[in-house]
Structure formats: C-alpha cells, structure tokens
C-alpha cells in the first residue's frame, strides 16, 4: 500500500511553490494525486482505482515483478554509464538487433524519448546533409531545444513567429476531426498529398527535407 507525506492540498501547494509552472499537471482544475500503481491501474490517496491510458513509461504495466526484480538485482550490483565494458550491454544489443532486419545492427542506448529524438535528428542531418523537418500539427517530440523547435504543440503556445523556417507542419491524419475525414473518398492519399506539397514548396525555396517526424503529442516517438 502506498503512503503519503502530505495531504493533497499541501502537496499541491508545495508543487506550486517549488516546481516550475511549465511542468504542468494533468487535470489542472482538480489534479490527481497518485500514490501507487500496479499493472494497468493507478491509485490515488483514497485508494480509488484508475485505468491508466495516459502513462507512456510503464510499457509492460506498473511495477511488473520481472522488471522490478531485474532492476533491483542490477542496482545492487552495478549502476554506471556505458563507457565501461559490460556483458549485459552487448548481450542486450545483440538480442535486440536479432529481432530487426540485418542492416539495423548498431544500437544507441539513451535515457529518454527526448534524447532518442535529438540523436535521431542529429544522425539524419549528418547523413543527408539537409536541415529541414516535416512534422505534424500538435506534435510533441521532446523538451530539449532542438525538439521544441520542431514541436508545434510547444512553439505554437508561444507565437507564430517562433516557427523556424526549416520546420514544415503537415495536418495530422485524423479522419475524425482532421482536415480530411471519414466521408472523404481517399483520406490517406489526401494527407500524403499535403506532405508532398510541403516537400515541393520547400524545394522551390531551395531547401531540402532531412526527415519526416510523424508522431502525435499523445503517442511515443
């Protein structure tokens, strides 16, 4: 059973005092205070159970016993960076690459989605020699500067002028609320046409696209 140091109002007061306001909470009018989780459920301070359809971290459920056991075992033995040789690092890379096509055989292990996307952006630009990016409206790719620049969810909160000239925003392929909906004869081709139009427009300006980032802010990259 989870426990709490403070009541909900005190926790909220301390958060507002000591945590930056840009670190927003879900359901701001009445934030949830979650004190424990198990499997697909999260529990508040009153032990009310919530089905977790938001969290993007616990991919195999919260507090999965196999994950907890493996993490505990490793932390009791060694917790350091990847600049030393260790069998677990190369064994995991080998096992992971064996699930992929042969040409995908090199791994970079990172600590967050932001770090992964920043690295992918750097690799793409290094490989292609191009700089421009096509992203989807409302997309969020991470909180580092390079990714805020290509995340409409973030830069549109500031001002239209904050959209960089190398960023091209395509409509999100949403057949429910999007530009082309279920009643369109071929919404997939219509959305693809929007992307192609952005590519052609960039070329007219002498620009070349490095990468297309198609991820919604509500999904993992």
N, C-alpha and C positions, 0 to 999 in steps of 0.2 A: 504494500500500500504506500503510495506516495505521501509526502508530507509537505507542509508549507511553513515558512518562517513568519510570513506576514499575512494579514487579511488582504482580500482583493483590492480594496480601496488604497491601502498602504502600498501595495506592490505597484499599482498604477501611479500613485503619487511619486514614488521613488524612480520609476521609469521616466516619467516626465521631467524629473529633476536631473537625472544623471545620464540618460540615454539620448543621443541626438535625435531631433524631431524627424529627420529624413528616414530614420529606421522605423517605418510605420508598422502598426499592429493590424491584424485582421479585425474586421467588425469594430471599427474605432468608436462607435457610439456606445457599445457595450462589449468591450473586449473579453475574449475567453481567457480564463486563467487555467492553463493545462498543467497538471502536476505529475501525470504519469501516462503511459501508453503501453498497449500490448497488442501485437498483431495488427489488425486493421482499425483498432479503436483507440481513441484518446479520451481521457477522463479529466473533468475539472475538479475544483476544490470540494465540490459537493458530491463527488463520485458519479456525476452524470456522464453517461457514455455518448460519444460522438463517433460516427463513421468518418474516418479520415479520407477525404477525397481531394485534399489540397497538398499535403506534405510531399515534397519532391526529394526527400533524403532517404527515407526508410524504404528502399525498393522491395525488400522481402518482408515487410511488416516491421512494426516497432518491437524492439527488444527480442529479436529472434534468438532463441537459445544457442544455435550454432554460431551465429555471428558474435554474440556476447562471449561465448566460451573461447572462440578463436582470438578475439581482440584482447581478452584478459590474459590469455596464455602468452601472446606476443609481447604485451606491455610489461608482463612480469619478467620477460627475458631480455628484450632489447627494443628501444624506440629511438631511432636515429634517422638520418637522411640517406639518400640513395648514392652517396659518393663513396661508400664502402662496399666491398663485395659481400653479398649475402645470397645464399641458395634460394631463399623464398622469392626474392625479387626476380631472378632469372627463370625460376620454375613457373611463376605466375605468368610472366611474359610469354614463355614457351607455350603453356597451356592455352592462353588467350589467343595467340596467333594461330594455333592449330584449328580454331573454330572459324577462321577467316580465310579469304582467298589467298593464294601463295604470295601475291605481290604485297599484301599487307602483313608484313612480318616484323616491323620495328615498332616498339612501344615507347610512349612518353607517359609516365605516370604523374598525375597532378593532383592537387588538393581540393579543387573546386571547379564548378562549371565556368566561372569567370576565368580562371587560369587556363582551362582547356580551350575556351573560345578565343582567348587572347593569343594563345600559342597557335591555334589553327589559322587565325588571321595573319600572324607573322609568317607562318610557313607558306600560306597561299601567296602572299605578296612577294616573298622571296623567290618562290618557284616561278610565278608568272611574270614578275616584273611590273605588274599592274597594281593599281591602288584602289579603284572604285569598288563599291559594295552595293548589291541589291538586297534589301531587307523587306520584311512585311510590315504593314501598318500595325501598330500596337505591340510590335515585337519587343522583347527584352532579352538581351544576351549576356548581361553581367554588369557588375558595378565598377569595374576599372575604367579609366578614362577612354581607352581605345574602344570599349564596348558601349559605354554611354553614348559615344559619338554615333554609333550605328543602331541605337535602340530608340525607335520613335516613342515608345512608352515613356521614356525618360526625357529625351530632348524636346518633345512636344509640350511637356509640362512647363518648360522654360519660356520659349518663344520660337516662332517660326524661323527666325534668323539663326537659331542655333543648329539648324540642319546644315551639315557640311556639304560642300559642293560635290564631294566624292561619294555621297550617300544618296541612293535612289530608292524610293519607297513604293513598293507594289501593293495593291489591295490584297487583303487577306482572303484566301479562297474559302469563304464562308457562304454556303448555299442557304443558310437560314436568315442571316441579317446582312450579308455582304452585297457587293455590287451586282453580282450575277447569282441568282437564286434558283431554287428547285424548278421554277417554271421556265428557266432558260433551256433551250434545246441542247446546248453543249457547254455547260459552265466550266468544265475543265479546260477546254480549248480557249475559252474566253479569258480565263485567268492567266493561262500560259501566254496568250497574246499580249496581255498587259506587261508581262515581264519582257517579252521580246521587244515591245515598243520602247521600254526603258533602255534596253541594250542599244537599239538603233539610235535613239536620241543621244545617248552618251557618245556613241561613235561619231555622230555628226559634230560633236563638240571636241573631237579629238581625244576622247577618253576611252579607256578600256577597263572592263569589269574583271576584278580579281576573283570574286567569289559571290555566290548567292547564298544568303542565310535565311532559310525558311523555317523559322520557329516562332510560335506564338509565345507571348509572355506567360501563358498558362501551361506551357509544356517545357520539358527539358530539352536542351540543345543536344 
